[in-house]
Amino acid sequence: MGQALPEAALRPFLAADTPVLAAIFVAAIQELTGDDYGEAQQEAWASAADDEEQFGKKLAGELTLIATLQNSPVGFASLKGADHIEMLYVHPSAVGQGVGAMLCDALEKLAGARGAKNLSVDASDTALEFFRKRGYVAKQRNTLTVNGEWLANTTMQKALVAAAPGAPS
C-alpha cells in the first residue's frame, strides 16, 4: 500500500515567518518562471525580498496565510483589501500537491466573507493557467518596470458566488 502524502494546513502569518517566506518567494521565481521570464527579469522580480524587513511589513499589512506541510511553510498567499490577491507563491518542492489551490480557496472564501463580489489578481505569465482553471478571466495585460526590467502580467478577475443568507458556509 502506498504511503499517504502529508496533508497541507493553513495558518496566519507571523513576523517570524518572514525569512522563510522570502526564501520561498525567491525560489518560486527562480525555479518556476524561467519559461516565461528571462534571468534579469527574474532577478528584478525576486529583489522585492532583498529587504526582509520591508518584505515582512508588506506581508503583515495584508491578510497573509501560510501553507504548511509537516509544520514547515511551503507556500503563502496574501489578500490586499477585500478583493485582490496580492501574492501567491509555492515552494518548487511543493508544487502539484494542492498547496496553491488550498491557498487560493481560502483567499476566495475570505474575500467573500469581506463582502467582495469579485476577486482580482495580477497573474504572472507562469500563473495564468492556474488562475484560468479556477475560473478567473483575463481583463487586461499590464507591463511594469521593476529595477529597470520590464515585467508583464495579466489582471484577471473571478466573480465570487455569494452564500445564500442562512446557508452553511
C-alpha positions as CSV (number, residue, x, y, z in Angstrom):
1,M,0.0,0.0,0.0
2,G,1.3,3.5,-0.9
3,Q,2.2,5.9,1.8
4,A,-0.2,8.9,2.1
5,L,1.2,12.3,1.4
6,P,1.2,14.6,4.4
7,E,-1.7,17.0,4.4
8,A,-1.1,20.7,4.0
9,A,-2.5,23.0,6.6
10,L,-3.1,26.8,6.8
11,R,-2.2,29.2,9.5
12,P,-1.9,33.0,9.8
13,F,1.4,34.9,9.0
14,L,3.7,35.6,11.9
15,A,6.6,38.2,11.7
16,A,9.0,35.3,12.4
17,D,7.9,33.7,9.1
18,T,9.5,36.5,7.1
19,P,12.9,34.9,6.3
20,V,11.4,31.5,5.2
21,L,8.7,33.3,3.1
22,A,11.3,35.5,1.5
23,A,13.2,32.3,0.6
24,I,10.0,30.6,-0.8
25,F,9.3,33.8,-2.9
26,V,12.8,33.8,-4.4
27,A,12.9,30.0,-5.0
28,A,9.5,30.1,-6.7
29,I,10.6,32.9,-9.0
30,Q,14.0,31.4,-9.8
31,E,12.8,27.8,-10.3
32,L,9.3,28.1,-11.8
33,T,9.2,31.2,-14.0
34,G,12.1,30.5,-16.4
35,D,9.9,29.6,-19.3
36,D,8.2,32.9,-19.2
37,Y,10.7,35.4,-17.9
38,G,14.4,36.0,-18.6
39,E,17.1,35.8,-15.9
40,A,17.4,39.6,-15.5
41,Q,13.6,39.8,-15.1
42,Q,13.6,37.0,-12.5
43,E,16.4,38.8,-10.5
44,A,14.5,42.1,-10.6
45,W,11.3,40.4,-9.5
46,A,12.9,38.4,-6.7
47,S,14.7,41.6,-5.4
48,A,11.4,42.5,-3.7
49,A,12.6,40.1,-0.9
50,D,16.1,41.6,-0.6
51,D,15.0,43.9,2.2
52,E,13.4,41.3,4.5
53,E,12.1,43.9,6.9
54,Q,10.2,45.7,4.2
55,F,9.0,42.3,2.7
56,G,7.7,41.3,6.2
57,K,6.0,44.7,6.6
58,K,4.2,44.2,3.3
59,L,3.0,40.7,4.3
60,A,1.9,42.0,7.8
61,G,0.0,44.8,6.1
62,E,-2.2,42.3,4.2
63,L,-4.2,39.2,5.2
64,T,-1.4,36.7,4.7
65,L,-1.9,32.9,5.1
66,I,0.9,30.3,5.3
67,A,0.5,26.8,3.9
68,T,2.5,24.2,5.8
69,L,3.4,20.6,5.3
70,Q,4.5,18.8,8.5
71,N,4.5,22.2,10.2
72,S,7.0,23.7,7.7
73,P,6.0,26.6,5.5
74,V,5.8,25.6,1.8
75,G,3.7,28.5,0.4
76,F,1.9,31.7,1.2
77,A,-0.7,34.0,-0.2
78,S,-1.9,37.4,0.7
79,L,-5.2,39.3,0.2
80,K,-5.0,43.1,-0.2
81,G,-8.1,44.8,0.9
82,A,-11.2,42.7,0.4
83,D,-10.8,41.8,-3.2
84,H,-7.3,41.5,-4.6
85,I,-4.8,38.6,-4.4
86,E,-1.5,40.4,-3.9
87,M,0.8,37.3,-3.7
88,L,0.5,33.6,-4.1
89,Y,3.8,31.6,-4.0
90,V,4.5,27.9,-3.5
91,H,8.0,26.4,-3.0
92,P,9.0,24.4,-6.1
93,S,9.3,21.2,-4.0
94,A,5.6,21.5,-3.0
95,V,4.2,22.3,-6.5
96,G,1.5,19.9,-7.6
97,Q,0.4,18.9,-4.1
98,G,-2.6,21.2,-3.9
99,V,-0.9,23.9,-1.9
100,G,-1.7,26.7,-4.3
101,A,-5.3,25.6,-4.7
102,M,-5.7,25.4,-0.9
103,L,-4.3,28.9,-0.5
104,C,-6.5,30.3,-3.3
105,D,-9.6,28.6,-2.0
106,A,-9.0,30.2,1.4
107,L,-8.5,33.7,-0.1
108,E,-11.6,33.3,-2.2
109,K,-13.6,32.4,1.0
110,L,-12.1,35.3,3.0
111,A,-12.8,37.8,0.2
112,G,-16.4,36.7,0.0
113,A,-16.6,37.0,3.8
114,R,-15.3,40.5,3.5
115,G,-18.1,41.3,1.1
116,A,-16.2,41.2,-2.2
117,K,-18.3,40.4,-5.2
118,N,-15.2,39.8,-7.4
119,L,-11.7,38.8,-6.7
120,S,-8.8,40.0,-8.9
121,V,-5.2,39.1,-9.3
122,D,-2.3,40.4,-11.4
123,A,-1.2,37.0,-12.6
124,S,2.3,36.3,-13.9
125,D,2.5,34.6,-17.2
126,T,3.6,31.5,-15.3
127,A,0.4,31.6,-13.1
128,L,-2.1,32.4,-15.9
129,E,-3.2,28.8,-16.5
130,F,-3.5,28.1,-12.7
131,F,-6.0,31.0,-12.3
132,R,-7.7,30.3,-15.6
133,K,-8.5,26.8,-14.5
134,R,-10.0,28.3,-11.3
135,G,-12.5,30.4,-13.3
136,Y,-10.5,33.7,-13.4
137,V,-11.0,35.7,-16.7
138,A,-8.3,37.9,-18.2
139,K,-9.3,41.5,-18.1
140,Q,-6.1,43.4,-19.2
141,R,-2.5,43.0,-20.0
142,N,0.0,45.0,-17.9
143,T,3.7,45.9,-18.1
144,L,5.6,47.3,-15.2
145,T,9.2,48.3,-14.6
146,V,11.0,46.6,-11.6
147,N,14.6,47.6,-11.0
148,G,15.0,48.6,-14.7
149,E,13.4,45.4,-16.1
150,W,10.1,45.2,-17.9
151,L,7.7,42.6,-16.5
152,A,4.4,41.6,-17.9
153,N,1.4,40.2,-16.1
154,T,-2.4,39.9,-16.7
155,T,-5.1,41.3,-14.5
156,M,-7.6,38.5,-14.0
157,Q,-11.0,38.5,-12.2
158,K,-13.4,35.9,-10.8
159,A,-16.9,36.5,-9.7
160,L,-17.4,35.2,-6.2
161,V,-20.6,33.3,-5.5
162,A,-22.4,34.8,-2.5
163,A,-23.6,32.4,0.0
164,A,-27.4,32.4,0.5
165,P,-28.4,34.1,3.7
166,G,-28.6,31.5,6.4
167,A,-26.8,28.9,4.3
168,P,-24.0,27.0,6.0
169,S,-20.6,28.1,4.8
